Amino acid sequence: MPDTEECYRIIRQTRWPEGVICPYCGSKEVQKNGYTPKGAQKYHCKNCGKYFNDLTGTKVRKQDASSFLSLRI
Ligand SMILES: [Zn+2]
């Protein structure tokens, strides 16, 4: 079984090396807001009020998460 938590950790590190940034407004005023059923971290932007998660607006789709991980093994 792929370690999805590790996978999302890598995605976050790659996408936001200096901390989570809102994909809608670019603000760093972002609050953690639980997890999606697939295990991605959810966020709430305090600046624009929108919600997003680890995969929002990226080319990495949910179904690609496991293959993304397997590339590293
Ligand atoms: Zn925002």
N, CA, C, O and the ligand as a Tripos MOL2 file, in Angstrom:
@<TRIPOS>MOLECULE
protein
  293   291    74     0     0
PROTEIN
NO_CHARGES

@<TRIPOS>ATOM
      1 N           0.8360   -1.2110    0.0000 N.3       1 MET1
      2 CA          0.0000    0.0000    0.0000 C.3       1 MET1
      3 C           0.8700    1.2590    0.0000 C.2       1 MET1
      4 O           1.7980    1.3660    0.8010 O.2       1 MET1
      5 N           0.5800    2.2100   -0.8880 N.am      2 PRO2
      6 CA          1.3530    3.4580   -0.8680 C.3       2 PRO2
      7 C           1.0680    4.2600    0.3940 C.2       2 PRO2
      8 O          -0.0680    4.3190    0.8660 O.2       2 PRO2
      9 N           2.0870    4.8590    0.9170 N.am      3 ASP3
     10 CA          1.9330    5.7020    2.0960 C.3       3 ASP3
     11 C           1.4550    7.0790    1.6410 C.2       3 ASP3
     12 O           2.2560    7.9480    1.2990 O.2       3 ASP3
     13 N           0.1340    7.2580    1.6440 N.am      4 THR4
     14 CA         -0.4260    8.4940    1.0800 C.3       4 THR4
     15 C          -0.0100    9.7170    1.8850 C.2       4 THR4
     16 O           0.1670   10.8010    1.3290 O.2       4 THR4
     17 N           0.1460    9.5450    3.1890 N.am      5 GLU5
     18 CA          0.5180   10.6880    4.0090 C.3       5 GLU5
     19 C           1.8950   11.2050    3.5980 C.2       5 GLU5
     20 O           2.1170   12.4100    3.4740 O.2       5 GLU5
     21 N           2.8090   10.2620    3.3920 N.am      6 GLU6
     22 CA          4.1540   10.6110    2.9260 C.3       6 GLU6
     23 C           4.0880   11.2590    1.5460 C.2       6 GLU6
     24 O           4.7940   12.2250    1.2560 O.2       6 GLU6
     25 N           3.2180   10.7000    0.7040 N.am      7 CYS7
     26 CA          3.0480   11.2170   -0.6480 C.3       7 CYS7
     27 C           2.6080   12.6790   -0.6310 C.2       7 CYS7
     28 O           3.1680   13.5100   -1.3450 O.2       7 CYS7
     29 N           1.6000   12.9880    0.1880 N.am      8 TYR8
     30 CA          1.1140   14.3610    0.2600 C.3       8 TYR8
     31 C           2.1570   15.2820    0.8840 C.2       8 TYR8
     32 O           2.2470   16.4610    0.5410 O.2       8 TYR8
     33 N           2.9400   14.7290    1.8020 N.am      9 ARG9
     34 CA          3.9930   15.5300    2.4100 C.3       9 ARG9
     35 C           4.9870   15.9820    1.3320 C.2       9 ARG9
     36 O           5.4390   17.1270    1.3260 O.2       9 ARG9
     37 N           5.3110   15.0690    0.4360 N.am     10 ILE10
     38 CA          6.2420   15.3840   -0.6550 C.3      10 ILE10
     39 C           5.6280   16.3970   -1.6140 C.2      10 ILE10
     40 O           6.3000   17.3230   -2.0680 O.2      10 ILE10
     41 N           4.3410   16.2120   -1.9180 N.am     11 ILE11
     42 CA          3.6520   17.1570   -2.8050 C.3      11 ILE11
     43 C           3.6760   18.5600   -2.2000 C.2      11 ILE11
     44 O           3.9530   19.5460   -2.8840 O.2      11 ILE11
     45 N           3.3790   18.6240   -0.8970 N.am     12 ARG12
     46 CA          3.3930   19.9350   -0.2230 C.3      12 ARG12
     47 C           4.7760   20.5640   -0.2590 C.2      12 ARG12
     48 O           4.9250   21.7630   -0.4990 O.2      12 ARG12
     49 N           5.7940   19.7260   -0.0140 N.am     13 GLN13
     50 CA          7.1700   20.2240    0.0220 C.3      13 GLN13
     51 C           7.5920   20.7520   -1.3520 C.2      13 GLN13
     52 O           8.2940   21.7560   -1.4640 O.2      13 GLN13
     53 N           7.1380   20.0410   -2.3950 N.am     14 THR14
     54 CA          7.4870   20.4350   -3.7560 C.3      14 THR14
     55 C           6.7370   21.6950   -4.1700 C.2      14 THR14
     56 O           7.2800   22.5890   -4.8190 O.2      14 THR14
     57 N           5.4650   21.7300   -3.7680 N.am     15 ARG15
     58 CA          4.6060   22.8210   -4.2040 C.3      15 ARG15
     59 C           4.8200   24.0940   -3.3930 C.2      15 ARG15
     60 O           4.8170   25.2000   -3.9330 O.2      15 ARG15
     61 N           5.0050   23.9190   -2.0900 N.am     16 TRP16
     62 CA          5.1300   25.0700   -1.1940 C.3      16 TRP16
     63 C           6.3790   24.9460   -0.3250 C.2      16 TRP16
     64 O           6.2610   24.7580    0.8860 O.2      16 TRP16
     65 N           7.5660   25.0470   -0.9090 N.am     17 PRO17
     66 CA          8.7980   24.8610   -0.1250 C.3      17 PRO17
     67 C           8.9410   25.8750    1.0060 C.2      17 PRO17
     68 O           9.6440   25.6240    1.9850 O.2      17 PRO17
     69 N           8.2820   27.0070    0.8730 N.am     18 GLU18
     70 CA          8.4020   28.0360    1.9200 C.3      18 GLU18
     71 C           7.0890   28.2490    2.6590 C.2      18 GLU18
     72 O           6.8510   29.3230    3.2120 O.2      18 GLU18
     73 N           6.2400   27.2330    2.6700 N.am     19 GLY19
     74 CA          4.9760   27.3400    3.3780 C.3      19 GLY19
     75 C           3.8070   27.4190    2.4140 C.2      19 GLY19
     76 O           3.9630   27.7950    1.2520 O.2      19 GLY19
     77 N           2.6340   27.0580    2.9140 N.am     20 VAL20
     78 CA          1.4530   26.9890    2.0610 C.3      20 VAL20
     79 C           1.0410   28.3720    1.5860 C.2      20 VAL20
     80 O           0.9740   29.3190    2.3700 O.2      20 VAL20
     81 N           0.7670   28.4740    0.2970 N.am     21 ILE21
     82 CA          0.3130   29.7340   -0.3010 C.3      21 ILE21
     83 C          -1.0260   29.4870   -0.9810 C.2      21 ILE21
     84 O          -1.1950   28.4830   -1.6740 O.2      21 ILE21
     85 N          -1.9740   30.3910   -0.7900 N.am     22 CYS22
     86 CA         -3.2890   30.2600   -1.4080 C.3      22 CYS22
     87 C          -3.1710   30.2950   -2.9340 C.2      22 CYS22
     88 O          -2.5750   31.2210   -3.4860 O.2      22 CYS22
     89 N          -3.7410   29.2800   -3.6290 N.am     23 PRO23
     90 CA         -3.6550   29.2550   -5.0940 C.3      23 PRO23
     91 C          -4.5540   30.3000   -5.7570 C.2      23 PRO23
     92 O          -4.4270   30.5550   -6.9550 O.2      23 PRO23
     93 N          -5.4530   30.9000   -4.9920 N.am     24 TYR24
     94 CA         -6.3850   31.8720   -5.5700 C.3      24 TYR24
     95 C          -5.8650   33.3030   -5.4740 C.2      24 TYR24
     96 O          -5.9830   34.0780   -6.4230 O.2      24 TYR24
     97 N          -5.2890   33.6480   -4.3220 N.am     25 CYS25
     98 CA         -4.8740   35.0350   -4.1330 C.3      25 CYS25
     99 C          -3.4040   35.1810   -3.7810 C.2      25 CYS25
    100 O          -2.8910   36.2980   -3.7190 O.2      25 CYS25
    101 N          -2.7070   34.0480   -3.5470 N.am     26 GLY26
    102 CA         -1.2760   34.1220   -3.2680 C.3      26 GLY26
    103 C          -0.9320   34.4890   -1.8340 C.2      26 GLY26
    104 O           0.2300   34.7390   -1.5140 O.2      26 GLY26
    105 N          -1.9400   34.5220   -0.9710 N.am     27 SER27
    106 CA         -1.7110   34.8920    0.4150 C.3      27 SER27
    107 C          -1.0890   33.7420    1.2020 C.2      27 SER27
    108 O          -1.3110   32.5710    0.8910 O.2      27 SER27
    109 N          -0.3200   34.0830    2.2100 N.am     28 LYS28
    110 CA          0.2200   33.0620    3.1170 C.3      28 LYS28
    111 C          -0.6280   32.9410    4.3820 C.2      28 LYS28
    112 O          -0.3130   32.1580    5.2770 O.2      28 LYS28
    113 N          -1.6980   33.7170    4.4450 N.am     29 GLU29
    114 CA         -2.5970   33.6600    5.5920 C.3      29 GLU29
    115 C          -3.5320   32.4690    5.4490 C.2      29 GLU29
    116 O          -4.7310   32.6240    5.2170 O.2      29 GLU29
    117 N          -2.9630   31.2800    5.5900 N.am     30 VAL30
    118 CA         -3.6910   30.0540    5.3230 C.3      30 VAL30
    119 C          -3.7730   29.2120    6.5820 C.2      30 VAL30
    120 O          -2.7970   29.0510    7.3140 O.2      30 VAL30
    121 N          -4.9620   28.6800    6.8130 N.am     31 GLN31
    122 CA         -5.2290   27.9010    7.9970 C.3      31 GLN31
    123 C          -5.5040   26.4560    7.6010 C.2      31 GLN31
    124 O          -6.2010   26.2060    6.6170 O.2      31 GLN31
    125 N          -4.9650   25.5060    8.3550 N.am     32 LYS32
    126 CA         -5.3000   24.1120    8.0850 C.3      32 LYS32
    127 C          -6.7610   23.8650    8.4290 C.2      32 LYS32
    128 O          -7.2800   24.4180    9.3980 O.2      32 LYS32
    129 N          -7.4180   23.0380    7.6340 N.am     33 ASN33
    130 CA         -8.8610   22.8680    7.7840 C.3      33 ASN33
    131 C          -9.2700   21.4110    7.6040 C.2      33 ASN33
    132 O         -10.2350   21.1200    6.8960 O.2      33 ASN33
    133 N          -8.5480   20.5020    8.2350 N.am     34 GLY34
    134 CA         -8.9210   19.0910    8.1760 C.3      34 GLY34
    135 C          -8.3620   18.4010    6.9440 C.2      34 GLY34
    136 O          -7.4380   18.8970    6.3000 O.2      34 GLY34
    137 N          -8.9450   17.2380    6.6250 N.am     35 TYR35
    138 CA         -8.4370   16.4350    5.5110 C.3      35 TYR35
    139 C          -9.5680   16.0250    4.5790 C.2      35 TYR35
    140 O         -10.7180   15.8940    5.0000 O.2      35 TYR35
    141 N          -9.2300   15.8210    3.2970 N.am     36 THR36
    142 CA        -10.1970   15.2640    2.3590 C.3      36 THR36
    143 C         -10.3120   13.7660    2.6260 C.2      36 THR36
    144 O          -9.4610   13.1890    3.3030 O.2      36 THR36
    145 N         -11.3770   13.1240    2.0900 N.am     37 PRO37
    146 CA        -11.5070   11.6610    2.2740 C.3      37 PRO37
    147 C         -10.3040   10.8980    1.7150 C.2      37 PRO37
    148 O         -10.0280    9.7780    2.1470 O.2      37 PRO37
    149 N          -9.5900   11.4940    0.7610 N.am     38 LYS38
    150 CA         -8.4160   10.8500    0.1670 C.3      38 LYS38
    151 C          -7.1560   11.0960    0.9770 C.2      38 LYS38
    152 O          -6.1010   10.5390    0.6710 O.2      38 LYS38
    153 N          -7.2570   11.9190    1.9990 N.am     39 GLY39
    154 CA         -6.1060   12.1270    2.8770 C.3      39 GLY39
    155 C          -5.2880   13.3730    2.5900 C.2      39 GLY39
    156 O          -4.2490   13.5900    3.2130 O.2      39 GLY39
    157 N          -5.7500   14.2060    1.6420 N.am     40 ALA40
    158 CA         -5.0360   15.4520    1.3690 C.3      40 ALA40
    159 C          -5.3870   16.4890    2.4360 C.2      40 ALA40
    160 O          -6.5250   16.5580    2.8990 O.2      40 ALA40
    161 N          -4.4080   17.2820    2.8120 N.am     41 GLN41
    162 CA         -4.6550   18.3510    3.7690 C.3      41 GLN41
    163 C          -5.5390   19.4150    3.1380 C.2      41 GLN41
    164 O          -5.3160   19.8240    1.9980 O.2      41 GLN41
    165 N          -6.5510   19.8630    3.8900 N.am     42 LYS42
    166 CA         -7.4040   20.9470    3.4010 C.3      42 LYS42
    167 C          -7.0140   22.2410    4.0970 C.2      42 LYS42
    168 O          -6.5420   22.2380    5.2340 O.2      42 LYS42
    169 N          -7.2250   23.3590    3.3830 N.am     43 TYR43
    170 CA         -6.8440   24.6580    3.9110 C.3      43 TYR43
    171 C          -7.9600   25.6670    3.6990 C.2      43 TYR43
    172 O          -8.8020   25.5320    2.8120 O.2      43 TYR43
    173 N          -7.9290   26.6810    4.5490 N.am     44 HIS44
    174 CA         -8.8530   27.8030    4.3950 C.3      44 HIS44
    175 C          -8.0300   29.0790    4.3500 C.2      44 HIS44
    176 O          -7.2550   29.3560    5.2660 O.2      44 HIS44
    177 N          -8.1940   29.8510    3.2950 N.am     45 CYS45
    178 CA         -7.4490   31.0960    3.1600 C.3      45 CYS45
    179 C          -8.1670   32.1950    3.9480 C.2      45 CYS45
    180 O          -9.3420   32.4770    3.7170 O.2      45 CYS45
    181 N          -7.4420   32.8010    4.8730 N.am     46 LYS46
    182 CA         -8.0450   33.8410    5.6970 C.3      46 LYS46
    183 C          -8.1390   35.1530    4.9390 C.2      46 LYS46
    184 O          -8.8880   36.0500    5.3280 O.2      46 LYS46
    185 N          -7.3800   35.2650    3.8570 N.am     47 ASN47
    186 CA         -7.3770   36.5060    3.0760 C.3      47 ASN47
    187 C          -8.5780   36.5880    2.1320 C.2      47 ASN47
    188 O          -9.3180   37.5710    2.1470 O.2      47 ASN47
    189 N          -8.7710   35.5330    1.2970 N.am     48 CYS48
    190 CA         -9.8680   35.5880    0.3190 C.3      48 CYS48
    191 C         -11.0420   34.7000    0.7230 C.2      48 CYS48
    192 O         -12.1010   34.7480    0.0980 O.2      48 CYS48
    193 N         -10.8570   33.8840    1.7750 N.am     49 GLY49
    194 CA        -11.9660   33.0920    2.2990 C.3      49 GLY49
    195 C         -12.2450   31.8150    1.5330 C.2      49 GLY49
    196 O         -13.2440   31.1460    1.7980 O.2      49 GLY49
    197 N         -11.3730   31.4530    0.5730 N.am     50 LYS50
    198 CA        -11.6170   30.2410   -0.2050 C.3      50 LYS50
    199 C         -10.9790   29.0220    0.4530 C.2      50 LYS50
    200 O         -10.0520   29.1240    1.2560 O.2      50 LYS50
    201 N         -11.5200   27.8640    0.0740 N.am     51 TYR51
    202 CA        -10.9960   26.6060    0.5760 C.3      51 TYR51
    203 C         -10.2440   25.8940   -0.5370 C.2      51 TYR51
    204 O         -10.6320   25.9730   -1.7030 O.2      51 TYR51
    205 N          -9.1770   25.2050   -0.1840 N.am     52 PHE52
    206 CA         -8.4370   24.4120   -1.1610 C.3      52 PHE52
    207 C          -7.7270   23.2890   -0.4330 C.2      52 PHE52
    208 O          -7.7480   23.2240    0.7960 O.2      52 PHE52
    209 N          -7.0900   22.3930   -1.2040 N.am     53 ASN53
    210 CA         -6.3310   21.3090   -0.5800 C.3      53 ASN53
    211 C          -5.0180   21.0950   -1.3080 C.2      53 ASN53
    212 O          -4.6870   21.8190   -2.2470 O.2      53 ASN53
    213 N          -4.2700   20.0870   -0.8620 N.am     54 ASP54
    214 CA         -2.9280   19.8400   -1.4010 C.3      54 ASP54
    215 C          -2.9020   19.7450   -2.9180 C.2      54 ASP54
    216 O          -1.8970   20.0800   -3.5460 O.2      54 ASP54
    217 N          -4.0030   19.2910   -3.5120 N.am     55 LEU55
    218 CA         -4.0140   19.0190   -4.9460 C.3      55 LEU55
    219 C          -4.7380   20.0770   -5.7680 C.2      55 LEU55
    220 O          -4.7270   20.0160   -6.9970 O.2      55 LEU55
    221 N          -5.3610   21.0360   -5.1150 N.am     56 THR56
    222 CA         -6.1200   22.0540   -5.8280 C.3      56 THR56
    223 C          -5.2060   22.8750   -6.7370 C.2      56 THR56
    224 O          -4.2100   23.4440   -6.2920 O.2      56 THR56
    225 N          -5.5670   22.9220   -8.0190 N.am     57 GLY57
    226 CA         -4.8290   23.7660   -8.9500 C.3      57 GLY57
    227 C          -3.4870   23.2170   -9.3840 C.2      57 GLY57
    228 O          -2.7280   23.9100  -10.0610 O.2      57 GLY57
    229 N          -3.1770   21.9870   -9.0090 N.am     58 THR58
    230 CA         -1.9280   21.3890   -9.4610 C.3      58 THR58
    231 C          -2.2060   20.4380  -10.6100 C.2      58 THR58
    232 O          -3.3580   20.1220  -10.9070 O.2      58 THR58
    233 N          -1.1390   19.9850  -11.2540 N.am     59 LYS59
    234 CA         -1.2930   18.9960  -12.3110 C.3      59 LYS59
    235 C          -1.4070   17.5960  -11.7260 C.2      59 LYS59
    236 O          -1.7510   16.6410  -12.4230 O.2      59 LYS59
    237 N          -1.1150   17.4910  -10.4440 N.am     60 VAL60
    238 CA         -1.1890   16.1930   -9.7810 C.3      60 VAL60
    239 C          -2.6390   15.9040   -9.4200 C.2      60 VAL60
    240 O          -3.2050   16.5430   -8.5320 O.2      60 VAL60
    241 N          -3.2300   14.9480  -10.1050 N.am     61 ARG61
    242 CA         -4.5890   14.5750   -9.7980 C.3      61 ARG61
    243 C          -4.5870   13.5200   -8.7000 C.2      61 ARG61
    244 O          -3.5640   12.8870   -8.4390 O.2      61 ARG61
    245 N          -5.7240   13.3360   -8.0680 N.am     62 LYS62
    246 CA         -5.8000   12.3880   -6.9560 C.3      62 LYS62
    247 C          -5.3490   10.9970   -7.3860 C.2      62 LYS62
    248 O          -4.6340   10.3170   -6.6500 O.2      62 LYS62
    249 N          -5.7650   10.5810   -8.5640 N.am     63 GLN63
    250 CA         -5.4280    9.2260   -8.9990 C.3      63 GLN63
    251 C          -3.9460    9.0960   -9.3500 C.2      63 GLN63
    252 O          -3.4340    7.9860   -9.4960 O.2      63 GLN63
    253 N          -3.2590   10.2330   -9.4850 N.am     64 ASP64
    254 CA         -1.8320   10.1880   -9.7690 C.3      64 ASP64
    255 C          -0.9960   10.1160   -8.5050 C.2      64 ASP64
    256 O           0.2110    9.8810   -8.5690 O.2      64 ASP64
    257 N          -1.6220   10.3150   -7.3690 N.am     65 ALA65
    258 CA         -0.8670   10.4110   -6.1250 C.3      65 ALA65
    259 C          -0.0490    9.1440   -5.8640 C.2      65 ALA65
    260 O           1.1130    9.2280   -5.4670 O.2      65 ALA65
    261 N          -0.6410    7.9920   -6.0830 N.am     66 SER66
    262 CA          0.0810    6.7550   -5.7920 C.3      66 SER66
    263 C           1.2130    6.5280   -6.7800 C.2      66 SER66
    264 O           2.2690    6.0210   -6.4040 O.2      66 SER66
    265 N           1.0040    6.8980   -8.0490 N.am     67 SER67
    266 CA          2.0880    6.7280   -9.0280 C.3      67 SER67
    267 C           3.1980    7.7310   -8.7690 C.2      67 SER67
    268 O           4.3710    7.4500   -9.0140 O.2      67 SER67
    269 N           2.8220    8.8980   -8.2720 N.am     68 PHE68
    270 CA          3.8080    9.8960   -7.8940 C.3      68 PHE68
    271 C           4.7320    9.3260   -6.8250 C.2      68 PHE68
    272 O           5.9500    9.5010   -6.8720 O.2      68 PHE68
    273 N           4.1280    8.6470   -5.8680 N.am     69 LEU69
    274 CA          4.9090    8.0500   -4.7840 C.3      69 LEU69
    275 C           5.7950    6.9280   -5.3180 C.2      69 LEU69
    276 O           6.9600    6.8190   -4.9340 O.2      69 LEU69
    277 N           5.2530    6.1040   -6.1930 N.am     70 SER70
    278 CA          6.0050    4.9410   -6.6540 C.3      70 SER70
    279 C           7.2390    5.3450   -7.4480 C.2      70 SER70
    280 O           8.1870    4.5680   -7.5650 O.2      70 SER70
    281 N           7.2320    6.5730   -8.0000 N.am     71 LEU71
    282 CA          8.3960    7.0590   -8.7310 C.3      71 LEU71
    283 C           9.6180    7.1980   -7.8290 C.2      71 LEU71
    284 O          10.7540    7.1380   -8.2980 O.2      71 LEU71
    285 N           9.3860    7.3780   -6.5780 N.am     72 ARG72
    286 CA         10.4800    7.6080   -5.6380 C.3      72 ARG72
    287 C          11.0640    6.3080   -5.0830 C.2      72 ARG72
    288 O          12.1560    6.3160   -4.5140 O.2      72 ARG72
    289 N          10.3570    5.2110   -5.2410 N.am     73 ILE73
    290 CA         10.8010    3.9510   -4.6200 C.3      73 ILE73
    291 C          11.9230    3.3210   -5.4530 C.2      73 ILE73
    292 O          12.4330    2.2580   -5.1000 O.2      73 ILE73
    293 ZN         -6.6610   33.3140   -0.8080 Zn       74 ZN74
@<TRIPOS>BOND
     1     1     2 1
     2     2     3 1
     3     3     4 2
     4     3     5 am
     5     5     6 1
     6     6     7 1
     7     7     8 2
     8     7     9 am
     9     9    10 1
    10    10    11 1
    11    11    12 2
    12    11    13 am
    13    13    14 1
    14    14    15 1
    15    15    16 2
    16    15    17 am
    17    17    18 1
    18    18    19 1
    19    19    20 2
    20    19    21 am
    21    21    22 1
    22    22    23 1
    23    23    24 2
    24    23    25 am
    25    25    26 1
    26    26    27 1
    27    27    28 2
    28    27    29 am
    29    29    30 1
    30    30    31 1
    31    31    32 2
    32    31    33 am
    33    33    34 1
    34    34    35 1
    35    35    36 2
    36    35    37 am
    37    37    38 1
    38    38    39 1
    39    39    40 2
    40    39    41 am
    41    41    42 1
    42    42    43 1
    43    43    44 2
    44    43    45 am
    45    45    46 1
    46    46    47 1
    47    47    48 2
    48    47    49 am
    49    49    50 1
    50    50    51 1
    51    51    52 2
    52    51    53 am
    53    53    54 1
    54    54    55 1
    55    55    56 2
    56    55    57 am
    57    57    58 1
    58    58    59 1
    59    59    60 2
    60    59    61 am
    61    61    62 1
    62    62    63 1
    63    63    64 2
    64    63    65 am
    65    65    66 1
    66    66    67 1
    67    67    68 2
    68    67    69 am
    69    69    70 1
    70    70    71 1
    71    71    72 2
    72    71    73 am
    73    73    74 1
    74    74    75 1
    75    75    76 2
    76    75    77 am
    77    77    78 1
    78    78    79 1
    79    79    80 2
    80    79    81 am
    81    81    82 1
    82    82    83 1
    83    83    84 2
    84    83    85 am
    85    85    86 1
    86    86    87 1
    87    87    88 2
    88    87    89 am
    89    89    90 1
    90    90    91 1
    91    91    92 2
    92    91    93 am
    93    93    94 1
    94    94    95 1
    95    95    96 2
    96    95    97 am
    97    97    98 1
    98    98    99 1
    99    99   100 2
   100    99   101 am
   101   101   102 1
   102   102   103 1
   103   103   104 2
   104   103   105 am
   105   105   106 1
   106   106   107 1
   107   107   108 2
   108   107   109 am
   109   109   110 1
   110   110   111 1
   111   111   112 2
   112   111   113 am
   113   113   114 1
   114   114   115 1
   115   115   116 2
   116   115   117 am
   117   117   118 1
   118   118   119 1
   119   119   120 2
   120   119   121 am
   121   121   122 1
   122   122   123 1
   123   123   124 2
   124   123   125 am
   125   125   126 1
   126   126   127 1
   127   127   128 2
   128   127   129 am
   129   129   130 1
   130   130   131 1
   131   131   132 2
   132   131   133 am
   133   133   134 1
   134   134   135 1
   135   135   136 2
   136   135   137 am
   137   137   138 1
   138   138   139 1
   139   139   140 2
   140   139   141 am
   141   141   142 1
   142   142   143 1
   143   143   144 2
   144   143   145 am
   145   145   146 1
   146   146   147 1
   147   147   148 2
   148   147   149 am
   149   149   150 1
   150   150   151 1
   151   151   152 2
   152   151   153 am
   153   153   154 1
   154   154   155 1
   155   155   156 2
   156   155   157 am
   157   157   158 1
   158   158   159 1
   159   159   160 2
   160   159   161 am
   161   161   162 1
   162   162   163 1
   163   163   164 2
   164   163   165 am
   165   165   166 1
   166   166   167 1
   167   167   168 2
   168   167   169 am
   169   169   170 1
   170   170   171 1
   171   171   172 2
   172   171   173 am
   173   173   174 1
   174   174   175 1
   175   175   176 2
   176   175   177 am
   177   177   178 1
   178   178   179 1
   179   179   180 2
   180   179   181 am
   181   181   182 1
   182   182   183 1
   183   183   184 2
   184   183   185 am
   185   185   186 1
   186   186   187 1
   187   187   188 2
   188   187   189 am
   189   189   190 1
   190   190   191 1
   191   191   192 2
   192   191   193 am
   193   193   194 1
   194   194   195 1
   195   195   196 2
   196   195   197 am
   197   197   198 1
   198   198   199 1
   199   199   200 2
   200   199   201 am
   201   201   202 1
   202   202   203 1
   203   203   204 2
   204   203   205 am
   205   205   206 1
   206   206   207 1
   207   207   208 2
   208   207   209 am
   209   209   210 1
   210   210   211 1
   211   211   212 2
   212   211   213 am
   213   213   214 1
   214   214   215 1
   215   215   216 2
   216   215   217 am
   217   217   218 1
   218   218   219 1
   219   219   220 2
   220   219   221 am
   221   221   222 1
   222   222   223 1
   223   223   224 2
   224   223   225 am
   225   225   226 1
   226   226   227 1
   227   227   228 2
   228   227   229 am
   229   229   230 1
   230   230   231 1
   231   231   232 2
   232   231   233 am
   233   233   234 1
   234   234   235 1
   235   235   236 2
   236   235   237 am
   237   237   238 1
   238   238   239 1
   239   239   240 2
   240   239   241 am
   241   241   242 1
   242   242   243 1
   243   243   244 2
   244   243   245 am
   245   245   246 1
   246   246   247 1
   247   247   248 2
   248   247   249 am
   249   249   250 1
   250   250   251 1
   251   251   252 2
   252   251   253 am
   253   253   254 1
   254   254   255 1
   255   255   256 2
   256   255   257 am
   257   257   258 1
   258   258   259 1
   259   259   260 2
   260   259   261 am
   261   261   262 1
   262   262   263 1
   263   263   264 2
   264   263   265 am
   265   265   266 1
   266   266   267 1
   267   267   268 2
   268   267   269 am
   269   269   270 1
   270   270   271 1
   271   271   272 2
   272   271   273 am
   273   273   274 1
   274   274   275 1
   275   275   276 2
   276   275   277 am
   277   277   278 1
   278   278   279 1
   279   279   280 2
   280   279   281 am
   281   281   282 1
   282   282   283 1
   283   283   284 2
   284   283   285 am
   285   285   286 1
   286   286   287 1
   287   287   288 2
   288   287   289 am
   289   289   290 1
   290   290   291 1
   291   291   292 2
@<TRIPOS>SUBSTRUCTURE
     1 MET1         2 RESIDUE 1 A MET
     2 PRO2         6 RESIDUE 1 A PRO
     3 ASP3        10 RESIDUE 1 A ASP
     4 THR4        14 RESIDUE 1 A THR
     5 GLU5        18 RESIDUE 1 A GLU
     6 GLU6        22 RESIDUE 1 A GLU
     7 CYS7        26 RESIDUE 1 A CYS
     8 TYR8        30 RESIDUE 1 A TYR
     9 ARG9        34 RESIDUE 1 A ARG
    10 ILE10       38 RESIDUE 1 A ILE
    11 ILE11       42 RESIDUE 1 A ILE
    12 ARG12       46 RESIDUE 1 A ARG
    13 GLN13       50 RESIDUE 1 A GLN
    14 THR14       54 RESIDUE 1 A THR
    15 ARG15       58 RESIDUE 1 A ARG
    16 TRP16       62 RESIDUE 1 A TRP
    17 PRO17       66 RESIDUE 1 A PRO
    18 GLU18       70 RESIDUE 1 A GLU
    19 GLY19       74 RESIDUE 1 A GLY
    20 VAL20       78 RESIDUE 1 A VAL
    21 ILE21       82 RESIDUE 1 A ILE
    22 CYS22       86 RESIDUE 1 A CYS
    23 PRO23       90 RESIDUE 1 A PRO
    24 TYR24       94 RESIDUE 1 A TYR
    25 CYS25       98 RESIDUE 1 A CYS
    26 GLY26      102 RESIDUE 1 A GLY
    27 SER27      106 RESIDUE 1 A SER
    28 LYS28      110 RESIDUE 1 A LYS
    29 GLU29      114 RESIDUE 1 A GLU
    30 VAL30      118 RESIDUE 1 A VAL
    31 GLN31      122 RESIDUE 1 A GLN
    32 LYS32      126 RESIDUE 1 A LYS
    33 ASN33      130 RESIDUE 1 A ASN
    34 GLY34      134 RESIDUE 1 A GLY
    35 TYR35      138 RESIDUE 1 A TYR
    36 THR36      142 RESIDUE 1 A THR
    37 PRO37      146 RESIDUE 1 A PRO
    38 LYS38      150 RESIDUE 1 A LYS
    39 GLY39      154 RESIDUE 1 A GLY
    40 ALA40      158 RESIDUE 1 A ALA
    41 GLN41      162 RESIDUE 1 A GLN
    42 LYS42      166 RESIDUE 1 A LYS
    43 TYR43      170 RESIDUE 1 A TYR
    44 HIS44      174 RESIDUE 1 A HIS
    45 CYS45      178 RESIDUE 1 A CYS
    46 LYS46      182 RESIDUE 1 A LYS
    47 ASN47      186 RESIDUE 1 A ASN
    48 CYS48      190 RESIDUE 1 A CYS
    49 GLY49      194 RESIDUE 1 A GLY
    50 LYS50      198 RESIDUE 1 A LYS
    51 TYR51      202 RESIDUE 1 A TYR
    52 PHE52      206 RESIDUE 1 A PHE
    53 ASN53      210 RESIDUE 1 A ASN
    54 ASP54      214 RESIDUE 1 A ASP
    55 LEU55      218 RESIDUE 1 A LEU
    56 THR56      222 RESIDUE 1 A THR
    57 GLY57      226 RESIDUE 1 A GLY
    58 THR58      230 RESIDUE 1 A THR
    59 LYS59      234 RESIDUE 1 A LYS
    60 VAL60      238 RESIDUE 1 A VAL
    61 ARG61      242 RESIDUE 1 A ARG
    62 LYS62      246 RESIDUE 1 A LYS
    63 GLN63      250 RESIDUE 1 A GLN
    64 ASP64      254 RESIDUE 1 A ASP
    65 ALA65      258 RESIDUE 1 A ALA
    66 SER66      262 RESIDUE 1 A SER
    67 SER67      266 RESIDUE 1 A SER
    68 PHE68      270 RESIDUE 1 A PHE
    69 LEU69      274 RESIDUE 1 A LEU
    70 SER70      278 RESIDUE 1 A SER
    71 LEU71      282 RESIDUE 1 A LEU
    72 ARG72      286 RESIDUE 1 A ARG
    73 ILE73      290 RESIDUE 1 A ILE
    74 ZN74       293 GROUP 0 **** ****
